[in-house]
Amino acid sequence: MIKEAIKGVLVTMGEDIIQQANRNLVSSKISASGHLGKGMDSSVKINNNSVGLTITIAGYWEYMNYGVAGVGGERADGSAWVKKKVTNNKYKYRDKIPPPSAFAKITSSKGGQFAIARSIFHTGLKTTLFFSNPFDSEVKELSDEIEVAIAKAVEDSLNKETI
């Protein structure tokens, strides 16, 4: 009974994280209808001694979330590449551009794929925290919500016994 109450809290938590992450993608001007937004899913599993929440998301989510520092440099016309704001030192390009084939879903043109990869190599990817912020916010609220759910489950079970 208590595990079911916790499961309910975790189901809501997973749905809230995904909903807010999709809103954050849109506000960061990243398509929430693409693979990253549509690919997010959550599930809750009850085991003998635990209840767990699993959130599945595209493998490249961390790069979009935390950002990737570009190398900067000079364009062919002599102007400087404008690097995007990255607020961490977790990921940065050093000497290899991302594989152009990673952008095949955006354009079928090999030249276009190379141009996108080169641009990202030089400018980087801006930090969005599209997933981290909702996750951290929900985790902060989690203990209070579980406490309320457990108290209600215990109260309901006591009420059933007295009737």
Residue, then its C-alpha position, 0 to 999 in steps of 0.5 A: m500500500i505504501k509502495e503504491a503511494i510512492k509509485g503514484v508520487l514518482v509517476t507524477m514526478g516523471e510526467d512533470i519533469i518531462q512536461q517541463a523539459n519539453r517546455n524548456l526545449v521550446s523556450s530555448k528554441i529547440s524543437a520539442s517535437g523532434h527526437l529529443g522531445k518526443g523520445m523522453d519517457s518515464s516509467v516506475k517499477i516496484n521491486n520487493n524492497s524499492v520503488g524506482l523511477t526511470i527516465t529514458i531520453a536520447g543519448y545526446w541529451e547531456y550535450m544539449n543540456y550542459g552545452v559544449a564549448g566551441v573552439g572559436g577561431e577565424r572564418a574564411d572571410g577573416s571574421a571571428w566565430v561567435k562562441k555560444k555561452v556555455t556555463n560549465n567545463k564539462y564538454k568542449y571541442r578541442d580538435k575534432i568536429p562532430p561527425p557530419s552524419a549526425f546531422a543527416k536527419i536535418t539535411s540529406s546534403k553531405g555539404g550541408q551536414f559538414a557545414i552544420a558540424r563545422s559551425i557547431f565545432h567552432t561556435g559550440l552548443k549553448t547551455t540550456l539546462f532544459f532537463s537539469n532544472p526541472f529534475d532538480s526542482e522535482v527532487k527538492e519537492l519529492s521528500d514532502e510529497i512522499e511524506v504526504a503520500i505515506a501518511k495518507a496511505v497509513e491513514d487509509s489503512l487504519n481507517k479500513e481496519t477500524i471499519 
